[in-house]
Amino acid sequence: MLIEVVTAGPGCSICEKALKAVSQVALEYPQIETQELHVVDQFERLQELGIFSAGAILINRKVEFTSLPSLSKLRERVQDLLNT
């Protein structure tokens, strides 16, 4: 499973919270790989996906959260996807 976090770079508090949440969940599930998607570097891809803000989270290349979810919601969604 791949979880990607859209980031805007250093100093973005939402980005840091999203990265921390994803890192915490990734520690619980060894099959999770994480990756940062920098807004500037991935602009065209993010535009195609309809993502216009940092902190969005994609799971398996699909947009799952357009804003920072709670840790419990993120865990729940990961677990649901792992069970399918």
OpenMM code with the backbone's topology and positions (N, CA, C; nanometers):
from openmm import Vec3, app, unit

residues = "MET LEU ILE GLU VAL VAL THR ALA GLY PRO GLY CYS SER ILE CYS GLU LYS ALA LEU LYS ALA VAL SER GLN VAL ALA LEU GLU TYR PRO GLN ILE GLU THR GLN GLU LEU HIS VAL VAL ASP GLN PHE GLU ARG LEU GLN GLU LEU GLY ILE PHE SER ALA GLY ALA ILE LEU ILE ASN ARG LYS VAL GLU PHE THR SER LEU PRO SER LEU SER LYS LEU ARG GLU ARG VAL GLN ASP LEU LEU ASN THR".split()
positions = [
    Vec3(0.0852, -0.1179, 0.0000),
    Vec3(0.0000, 0.0000, 0.0000),
    Vec3(0.0892, 0.1234, 0.0000),
    Vec3(0.0534, 0.2178, -0.0837),
    Vec3(0.1275, 0.3436, -0.0924),
    Vec3(0.0404, 0.4574, -0.0399),
    Vec3(0.0940, 0.5329, 0.0555),
    Vec3(0.0255, 0.6520, 0.1054),
    Vec3(0.1121, 0.7718, 0.0702),
    Vec3(0.0526, 0.8669, -0.0013),
    Vec3(0.1234, 0.9872, -0.0435),
    Vec3(0.0621, 1.1084, 0.0259),
    Vec3(0.1477, 1.1985, 0.0704),
    Vec3(0.1038, 1.3208, 0.1370),
    Vec3(0.1460, 1.4397, 0.0516),
    Vec3(0.0505, 1.5264, 0.0210),
    Vec3(0.0794, 1.6473, -0.0564),
    Vec3(0.1365, 1.7515, 0.0388),
    Vec3(0.2571, 1.8000, 0.0062),
    Vec3(0.3226, 1.8972, 0.0929),
    Vec3(0.3613, 2.0227, 0.0152),
    Vec3(0.3751, 2.1311, 0.0909),
    Vec3(0.4132, 2.2594, 0.0313),
    Vec3(0.5548, 2.2996, 0.0710),
    Vec3(0.6217, 2.2145, 0.1462),
    Vec3(0.7587, 2.2437, 0.1857),
    Vec3(0.7713, 2.2794, 0.3324),
    Vec3(0.8917, 2.3163, 0.3747),
    Vec3(0.9181, 2.3491, 0.5149),
    Vec3(0.8296, 2.4639, 0.5643),
    Vec3(0.7887, 2.4532, 0.6894),
    Vec3(0.7085, 2.5590, 0.7495),
    Vec3(0.5590, 2.5407, 0.7340),
    Vec3(0.5165, 2.4386, 0.6614),
    Vec3(0.3731, 2.4124, 0.6418),
    Vec3(0.3245, 2.3242, 0.7570),
    Vec3(0.2525, 2.3833, 0.8518),
    Vec3(0.2116, 2.3082, 0.9708),
    Vec3(0.1131, 2.1964, 0.9377),
    Vec3(0.0223, 2.2190, 0.8445),
    Vec3(-0.0721, 2.1140, 0.8035),
    Vec3(0.0055, 1.9970, 0.7419),
    Vec3(0.1030, 2.0289, 0.6599),
    Vec3(0.1858, 1.9255, 0.5958),
    Vec3(0.2575, 1.8418, 0.7015),
    Vec3(0.3151, 1.9088, 0.7990),
    Vec3(0.3876, 1.8390, 0.9049),
    Vec3(0.2948, 1.7473, 0.9834),
    Vec3(0.1734, 1.7936, 1.0122),
    Vec3(0.0762, 1.7103, 1.0843),
    Vec3(0.0342, 1.5905, 1.0004),
    Vec3(0.0119, 1.6121, 0.8716),
    Vec3(-0.0270, 1.5022, 0.7825),
    Vec3(0.0857, 1.3993, 0.7722),
    Vec3(0.2085, 1.4465, 0.7569),
    Vec3(0.3233, 1.3555, 0.7493),
    Vec3(0.3390, 1.2756, 0.8781),
    Vec3(0.3181, 1.3414, 0.9915),
    Vec3(0.3295, 1.2734, 1.1206),
    Vec3(0.2221, 1.1657, 1.1343),
    Vec3(0.0987, 1.1983, 1.0970),
    Vec3(-0.0110, 1.1014, 1.1062),
    Vec3(0.0155, 0.9808, 1.0166),
    Vec3(0.0572, 1.0069, 0.8942),
    Vec3(0.0853, 0.8981, 0.8002),
    Vec3(0.2025, 0.8135, 0.8508),
    Vec3(0.3036, 0.8762, 0.9056),
    Vec3(0.4180, 0.8023, 0.9602),
    Vec3(0.3758, 0.7123, 1.0754),
    Vec3(0.2878, 0.7632, 1.1615),
    Vec3(0.2396, 0.6835, 1.2744),
    Vec3(0.1652, 0.5601, 1.2254),
    Vec3(0.0771, 0.5778, 1.1286),
    Vec3(0.0006, 0.4651, 1.0759),
    Vec3(0.0940, 0.3676, 1.0037),
    Vec3(0.1915, 0.4197, 0.9317),
    Vec3(0.2855, 0.3339, 0.8593),
    Vec3(0.3669, 0.2456, 0.9545),
    Vec3(0.3952, 0.2952, 1.0734),
    Vec3(0.4673, 0.2144, 1.1720),
    Vec3(0.3843, 0.0949, 1.2178),
    Vec3(0.2525, 0.1094, 1.2137),
    Vec3(0.1626, 0.0029, 1.2587),
    Vec3(0.1406, -0.1045, 1.1522),
    Vec3(0.1641, -0.0697, 1.0273),
    Vec3(0.1391, -0.1615, 0.9160),
    Vec3(0.2646, -0.1686, 0.8285),
    Vec3(0.3406, -0.2770, 0.8379),
    Vec3(0.4669, -0.2857, 0.7635),
    Vec3(0.4504, -0.2849, 0.6113),
    Vec3(0.3319, -0.3126, 0.5620),
    Vec3(0.3099, -0.3149, 0.4173),
    Vec3(0.2858, -0.1759, 0.3584),
    Vec3(0.2901, -0.0732, 0.4416),
    Vec3(0.2678, 0.0636, 0.3938),
    Vec3(0.4002, 0.1295, 0.3563),
    Vec3(0.3997, 0.1888, 0.2400),
    Vec3(0.5114, 0.2706, 0.1927),
    Vec3(0.4596, 0.4141, 0.1877),
    Vec3(0.5414, 0.5101, 0.2259),
    Vec3(0.4975, 0.6499, 0.2251),
    Vec3(0.5832, 0.7329, 0.1306),
    Vec3(0.5224, 0.8399, 0.0835),
    Vec3(0.5928, 0.9286, -0.0093),
    Vec3(0.5346, 1.0690, 0.0029),
    Vec3(0.6211, 1.1689, -0.0100),
    Vec3(0.5775, 1.3093, -0.0145),
    Vec3(0.5588, 1.3514, -0.1586),
    Vec3(0.4524, 1.4263, -0.1837),
    Vec3(0.4300, 1.4862, -0.3152),
    Vec3(0.4383, 1.6366, -0.2972),
    Vec3(0.5466, 1.6971, -0.3412),
    Vec3(0.5622, 1.8414, -0.3279),
    Vec3(0.4756, 1.9120, -0.4319),
    Vec3(0.3991, 2.0091, -0.3881),
    Vec3(0.3056, 2.0813, -0.4742),
    Vec3(0.3737, 2.1331, -0.6006),
    Vec3(0.4893, 2.1922, -0.5866),
    Vec3(0.5587, 2.2500, -0.7019),
    Vec3(0.6051, 2.1406, -0.7979),
    Vec3(0.6637, 2.0351, -0.7438),
    Vec3(0.7180, 1.9279, -0.8276),
    Vec3(0.6098, 1.8446, -0.8956),
    Vec3(0.4950, 1.8319, -0.8317),
    Vec3(0.3882, 1.7446, -0.8817),
    Vec3(0.2655, 1.8236, -0.9263),
    Vec3(0.2845, 1.9492, -0.9626),
    Vec3(0.1725, 2.0391, -0.9920),
    Vec3(0.0745, 1.9815, -1.0945),
    Vec3(0.1238, 1.9332, -1.2069),
    Vec3(0.0346, 1.8831, -1.3120),
    Vec3(-0.0458, 1.7624, -1.2653),
    Vec3(0.0199, 1.6680, -1.2005),
    Vec3(-0.0506, 1.5491, -1.1504),
    Vec3(-0.1576, 1.5881, -1.0489),
    Vec3(-0.1227, 1.6762, -0.9564),
    Vec3(-0.2179, 1.7178, -0.8535),
    Vec3(-0.3350, 1.7932, -0.9146),
    Vec3(-0.3080, 1.8732, -1.0151),
    Vec3(-0.4145, 1.9460, -1.0837),
    Vec3(-0.5107, 1.8476, -1.1505),
    Vec3(-0.4572, 1.7443, -1.2140),
    Vec3(-0.5405, 1.6418, -1.2767),
    Vec3(-0.6277, 1.5696, -1.1743),
    Vec3(-0.5749, 1.5526, -1.0539),
    Vec3(-0.6493, 1.4854, -0.9475),
    Vec3(-0.7471, 1.5786, -0.8762),
    Vec3(-0.7398, 1.7071, -0.9062),
    Vec3(-0.8279, 1.8040, -0.8417),
    Vec3(-0.7837, 1.8429, -0.7023),
    Vec3(-0.6560, 1.8289, -0.6751),
    Vec3(-0.6021, 1.8651, -0.5441),
    Vec3(-0.5386, 2.0029, -0.5554),
    Vec3(-0.5878, 2.0938, -0.4726),
    Vec3(-0.5388, 2.2317, -0.4789),
    Vec3(-0.4855, 2.2814, -0.3451),
    Vec3(-0.4671, 2.1885, -0.2496),
    Vec3(-0.4150, 2.2313, -0.1202),
    Vec3(-0.3215, 2.1265, -0.0622),
    Vec3(-0.2278, 2.1727, 0.0157),
    Vec3(-0.1348, 2.0838, 0.0836),
    Vec3(-0.2078, 2.0131, 0.1971),
    Vec3(-0.1555, 1.8986, 0.2351),
    Vec3(-0.2151, 1.8204, 0.3427),
    Vec3(-0.3076, 1.7111, 0.2929),
    Vec3(-0.3362, 1.7091, 0.1634),
    Vec3(-0.4200, 1.6030, 0.1071),
    Vec3(-0.3443, 1.4704, 0.1159),
    Vec3(-0.4209, 1.3615, 0.1247),
    Vec3(-0.3607, 1.2288, 0.1366),
    Vec3(-0.4194, 1.1367, 0.0307),
    Vec3(-0.3302, 1.0710, -0.0417),
    Vec3(-0.3690, 0.9731, -0.1427),
    Vec3(-0.3291, 0.8351, -0.0921),
    Vec3(-0.4149, 0.7384, -0.1166),
    Vec3(-0.3824, 0.6004, -0.0826),
    Vec3(-0.3949, 0.5189, -0.2101),
    Vec3(-0.2880, 0.4496, -0.2423),
    Vec3(-0.2815, 0.3724, -0.3672),
    Vec3(-0.3170, 0.4583, -0.4875),
    Vec3(-0.2626, 0.5799, -0.4869),
    Vec3(-0.2751, 0.6767, -0.5970),
    Vec3(-0.4158, 0.7333, -0.6165),
    Vec3(-0.5044, 0.7102, -0.5192),
    Vec3(-0.6394, 0.7673, -0.5241),
    Vec3(-0.6549, 0.8676, -0.4104),
    Vec3(-0.7224, 0.9780, -0.4377),
    Vec3(-0.7440, 1.0802, -0.3356),
    Vec3(-0.8395, 1.0243, -0.2305),
    Vec3(-0.7936, 1.0172, -0.1078),
    Vec3(-0.8774, 0.9688, 0.0030),
    Vec3(-0.9180, 1.0823, 0.0961),
    Vec3(-0.8293, 1.1796, 0.1156),
    Vec3(-0.8579, 1.2926, 0.2037),
    Vec3(-0.8054, 1.4198, 0.1382),
    Vec3(-0.8905, 1.5195, 0.1253),
    Vec3(-0.8464, 1.6472, 0.0685),
    Vec3(-0.8007, 1.7437, 0.1768),
    Vec3(-0.8228, 1.7071, 0.3007),
    Vec3(-0.7728, 1.7849, 0.4140),
    Vec3(-0.7287, 1.6859, 0.5213),
    Vec3(-0.6623, 1.7357, 0.6211),
    Vec3(-0.6049, 1.6510, 0.7250),
    Vec3(-0.7131, 1.5745, 0.8014),
    Vec3(-0.7116, 1.4408, 0.7955),
    Vec3(-0.8078, 1.3623, 0.8729),
    Vec3(-0.7555, 1.3414, 1.0149),
    Vec3(-0.8439, 1.2989, 1.1020),
    Vec3(-0.7979, 1.2595, 1.2351),
    Vec3(-0.7177, 1.1306, 1.2197),
    Vec3(-0.6343, 1.1029, 1.3161),
    Vec3(-0.5543, 0.9814, 1.3126),
    Vec3(-0.6446, 0.8583, 1.3094),
    Vec3(-0.7544, 0.8623, 1.3837),
    Vec3(-0.8454, 0.7473, 1.3856),
    Vec3(-0.9128, 0.7262, 1.2501),
    Vec3(-0.9498, 0.8343, 1.1815),
    Vec3(-1.0109, 0.8200, 1.0485),
    Vec3(-0.9102, 0.7658, 0.9475),
    Vec3(-0.7868, 0.8109, 0.9571),
    Vec3(-0.6825, 0.7611, 0.8677),
    Vec3(-0.6599, 0.6120, 0.8920),
    Vec3(-0.6474, 0.5726, 1.0179),
    Vec3(-0.6298, 0.4308, 1.0520),
    Vec3(-0.7464, 0.3476, 0.9999),
    Vec3(-0.8675, 0.3973, 1.0226),
    Vec3(-0.9878, 0.3255, 0.9803),
    Vec3(-0.9890, 0.3043, 0.8286),
    Vec3(-0.9542, 0.4073, 0.7534),
    Vec3(-0.9543, 0.3958, 0.6067),
    Vec3(-0.8466, 0.2983, 0.5599),
    Vec3(-0.7300, 0.3047, 0.6198),
    Vec3(-0.6222, 0.2114, 0.5856),
    Vec3(-0.6669, 0.0686, 0.6139),
    Vec3(-0.7240, 0.0466, 0.7302),
    Vec3(-0.7701, -0.0877, 0.7668),
    Vec3(-0.8771, -0.1370, 0.6700),
    Vec3(-0.9712, -0.0506, 0.6337),
    Vec3(-1.0753, -0.0878, 0.5365),
    Vec3(-1.0130, -0.1306, 0.4042),
    Vec3(-0.9165, -0.0549, 0.3566),
    Vec3(-0.8526, -0.0872, 0.2288),
    Vec3(-0.7687, -0.2145, 0.2370),
    Vec3(-0.7070, -0.2384, 0.3502),
    Vec3(-0.6285, -0.3604, 0.3667),
    Vec3(-0.7179, -0.4839, 0.3735),
    Vec3(-0.8398, -0.4660, 0.4200),
    Vec3(-0.9328, -0.5784, 0.4332),
    Vec3(-1.0071, -0.6111, 0.3046),
    Vec3(-0.9911, -0.5290, 0.2008),
    Vec3(-1.0627, -0.5565, 0.0757),
    Vec3(-0.9772, -0.6328, -0.0224),
] * unit.nanometer
topology = app.Topology()
chain = topology.addChain("A")
for resn in residues:
    res = topology.addResidue(resn, chain)
    for name in ("N", "CA", "C"):
        topology.addAtom(name, app.Element.getBySymbol(name[0]), res)
